[in-house]
Amino acid sequence: MTHLLPHDVRPTEFDALLPAMLADLEELVSVESPSADLAAVAAGAARVAQLGARALGAEPEVLLHEGCTHLRWRLGAGPRRVLLLCHQDTVWPLGTLAELPWSVTDGVVRGPGCFDMKAGIVLAFTVLARLRAAGHDLDGVTVLVTGDEEIGSPTSADLIRAEAAGCAAVLVLEASADGGALKTGRKGASMYDLLVTGRAAHAGLEPEKGVSSTVELAHQVLAIADLADPAQGTTVTPTVLTSGTTTNTVPATGRLSVDVRALTAAEQQRVDAGMRALTPQVPGAVLQLRGGINRPPLEEAASAGLFALARAVSARLGLPAPAGVTVGGASDGNFTAGIGVPTLDGLGAVGGGAHAVGEHVLADQLPGRAALLAGLVRAVLDGGGLGVPDEEAPGE
C-alpha cells in the first residue's frame, strides 16, 4: 500500500517521459568518449552540456583539469546539500559505435557506454527537469559530470571531494548491480607498479655477471600474492608482467602491475604497508614502487542511512524494495564516502554487461529508477535524508 506525499513524483509520470529519455540517451551514446582521448572526452562533455542546459535551464561550468573536461551545475545560491555524481567517459575506444551501434530491440537498449553510465546522466537530468517543472525548489543541488572515472579519476578526485564536502548526501548515478540492486558498499582500490632494476649480461657466455630482473620478479610475485586475505575479502592480484629484451640476455629491467581491492580502510592500509616493505631477494637487484591507494572503500556504514531512505521511498511509491549489495569495483562514490559524506551508489540504469560487448539497459526500468531518484532528492532537500520518518518506514 502506498502513502504518497505531496512532493512525490509518481512513477507513471516518468512512464510518459520514457521516449524522451531514450532519445537523450541515444544522443549521448552517439558521441564516443573514451577516457584516454581528451578530445573525445571534450566532445562528449559538449553533448552532455547541451542536454543539461536544456533540462536545467542553465549552462554548466566547464572545468578543465590537466586537459580533461568536467562539467558542474550548482543550482541555487544556498549551501550545497545533495550532489548527483556522474561520469561520461567510457572504456570503449573510438570506432566501437560502428561495431556495437545504438539500438532498442524488445525493450533492450544497446550501445557503448549506455549502461556504464550514460543512462545515469539521463536519469539525473530527467529527474531534475521534472522536479523543476513541477515547481520544486532545487536550491542546494549540484550535478557533477566528470571525464576520467574509468581510469581512476586522476584529474577529478580532488574536485569530487571538494564538491561533496559539507553535503548531506551524494547520490551516485552509476549503473545498478544485478537485478537493480543498489550498491551499498564498494571495495577500495589500490594500484601499484613495481619496477626492478638488475644488470644485463650475456645469457650464454657469462650469465653469472648478470642480475636477473625476471628471477627477482618471480620472488616478488609470490610475496605480493601472499598479502591477500580471502577471509577479509581482500584481493591482491599481480597482473601485467614484463621483463627483459632478448632471449639471450640476462634481463636488466622488469615491471609488475598489481591490483588491490579491500572492503575496509584498515585492510587497504595493511596491504599498502606490505607493498612498501618489499625487499630485493636477488643480490644486486633494486626495487622501486610506484602508485598506492587510489580510492578508499565505500563501507556500508556510509550508505546505511540513505539505503534505508531509498527503501522507504520505494515503499511509498509502490516500487519494489531495492536490495543492497557490496561489489568489488570502485567508483567516484568511494572518494565521497572516504571523506565521511553519506553516499549511495548504483542509482543508475538497470541492465548489465558493463565493459563488455553485451552492455545493455532495460528500458522499462528507467521510469521506476527516475521516480526513486526524485524521491531521494526531495527527501534529502526536505530534511537531510539520513533518517527514516515513522510514516515512511518500509512496508507501511
Secondary structure, 3 states (H helix, E strand, C coil): CCCCCCCCCCHHHHHCCHHHHHHHHHHHHCCCCECCCHHHHHHHHHHHHHHHHHHHCCCCEEEEECCEEEEEEECCCCCCCEEEEEECCECCCCCHHHHCCCEEECCEEECCCHHHHHHHHHHHHHHHHHHHHCCCCCCCEEEEEECCHHHCCCCCHHHHHHHHCCCCEEEECCCCCHHHCEEEEECEEEEEEEEEECECEECCCCHHHCECHHHHHHHHHHHHHCCCEHHHCEEEEEEEEEECCCCCEECCEEEEEEEEEECCHHHHHHHHHHHHCCCCCCCCCEEEEEEEEEECCECHHHHHHHHHHHHHHHHHHCCCCCCEEEECCCCCHHHHHHCCCCEEECCCCCEECCCCCCCEEEHHHHHHHHHHHHHHHHHHHHHCCCCCCHHHCCCC
